[in-house]
Amino acid sequence: MISIHIQRGIPSHYHQDVVDLYYSECERFVAGTTIDANVLKTVLAHTINWDYALYAFIDSKLAGVAGFQIENQSFTSKLTPPQLLKLIGLKAWLSYAWNLMLNTPQPLHLTSKSILRHNGLVVADHYKRLGVGETLLNALASFAQHHGFEALSLNVERNNQAATSLYLKLGYQTVKRSKKGQDLMLRELKSRILLSKCSAF
């Protein structure tokens, strides 16, 4: 039996591991722009709000990350557009913004303070199919309940069948669909969630 440890926040010596893991998910957003890999990793290091995520560890190795948003603070909200402009320069910023506008669907939202918005689940390749994603999502549900939220919401690309199947398994339901292939899913938190292998948040 694999032991998966979940915690909120992360020591600074793991920061680069988180950046490298999240980079694999962000590469597509800068494809075709003038932003190279090193610049993107620098941007991520400045963007990540370390306390707004749950982290999964297996044998003290980072296995996955689940970001979330509470009011105006989220896992990727630390860097403002002016700060990004200063960091990467005008040409790269314009190229990135244009690419984002053309290729990234606008996230769907439900405006309610009783809903915790989940904004990013990433599992390291060598820890996939070990239950890391499911454990993180259940830990996030437990965290949400502990802080008085009544539901969780997330966006998923409609063609991501593996992720959608996992979300449906855990009780998420599709509540909105965009014309650009993105679905908004909601998980209501009615029953108590018990997690035997997760630390307190």
GUTI-635292 format. One record per residue (C-alpha): x, y, z; residue in three letters. Coordinates in steps of 0.05 Angstrom, whole numbers, plus 5000, padded with zeros to 4 digits. Each point is the difference from the previous one (the first is absolute). Layout:
<atoms>
XYZALA
...
</atoms>
This chain:
<atoms>
500050005000MET
502950674979ILE
499650555053SER
498250684972ILE
501150595047HIS
496050644987ILE
501650685028GLN
498450734988ARG
506050444985GLY
506949754984ILE
507250125024PRO
504250454956SER
504849444980HIS
494249684961TYR
498250634962HIS
504149824938GLN
496849314999ASP
493150334998VAL
502250484944VAL
502849424959ASP
493649605010LEU
495450584983TYR
504350194940TYR
497949364964SER
492850255003GLU
501550714979CYS
504449874939GLU
494150004953ARG
498050705021PHE
506550294973VAL
500849574938ALA
501150464942GLY
502150585044THR
506950315012THR
500149745072ILE
505149445008ASP
500049455053ALA
504650365049ASN
495950644997VAL
493649615011LEU
502949655061LYS
502150685027THR
493050264989VAL
497049405036LEU
504750085059ALA
497550725008HIS
492749824986THR
498849425048ILE
496650185065ASN
502849415040TRP
494849985055ASP
494149944953TYR
501149274981ALA
500149315030LEU
506249584986TYR
500649254996ALA
506349635021PHE
502249284992ILE
506249825040ASP
501650745008SER
499850104924LYS
495150494969LEU
494749604964ALA
494650514984GLY
496950695011VAL
492850245005ALA
499250764999GLY
493950375024PHE
497150705004GLN
497050365061ILE
497150684983GLU
505450384962ASN
505849555019GLN
501849374961SER
505749534984PHE
502150414939THR
498050715022SER
506450275030LYS
502650344936LEU
496050594973THR
499950184924PRO
504550615011PRO
505049565038GLN
499849484944LEU
501350554949LEU
506050245040LYS
502649295007LEU
499749764928ILE
499950654959GLY
494850314954LEU
501249574939LYS
499349345037ALA
494250265041TRP
496150204938LEU
501649344966SER
497749625062TYR
493650415009ALA
498149914926TRP
501349255003ASN
495949955064LEU
494250384970MET
499949574936LEU
501149315030ASN
497550005072THR
492549955016PRO
497550505051GLN
498949625065PRO
492949895021LEU
498150225070HIS
494449965051LEU
499750635042THR
498849755071SER
504250085063LYS
497749305021SER
503849674942ILE
507549875004LEU
503050054930ARG
505149474983HIS
505050284949ASN
505149484981GLY
501549275012LEU
506849744978VAL
502949315014VAL
507249824985ALA
500549504942ASP
503449465042HIS
494650045053TYR
494049954954LYS
494949435008ARG
501949945074LEU
494050385027GLY
503650665010VAL
494950424962GLY
494149685036GLU
503350095068THR
501550734985LEU
492850134978LEU
497149675061ASN
504850385044ALA
497850644966LEU
492849825015ALA
501749885073SER
503750665002PHE
494050364970ALA
495249705050GLN
504650185058HIS
499950734977HIS
492550034992GLY
499249924925PHE
494049624973GLU
502749804932ALA
506149964955LEU
500450244928SER
505049894945LEU
501050094925ASN
502049414956VAL
501249954926GLU
494649574970ARG
504849574961ASN
503949825064ASN
496349355011GLN
504549735054ALA
499150625044ALA
492550034987THR
499249275019SER
503650125066LEU
495850605016TYR
493549634985LEU
502449425044LYS
500950495058LEU
493150304993GLY
501250604955TYR
494450184951GLN
500450444938THR
496150645012VAL
502450454942LYS
503049874932ARG
503750504956SER
500150024925LYS
507649945002LYS
500149315030GLY
500450155074GLN
495349745054ASP
498750275069LEU
498949445051MET
497350045071LEU
500749535059ARG
495150115057GLU
502849855070LEU
494149715038LYS
503249425037SER
506149985044ARG
506449794964ILE
504849575039LEU
507349984980LEU
504349505037SER
506750194970LYS
499850764998CYS
502750505049SER
495750565029ALA
499950644959PHE
</atoms>
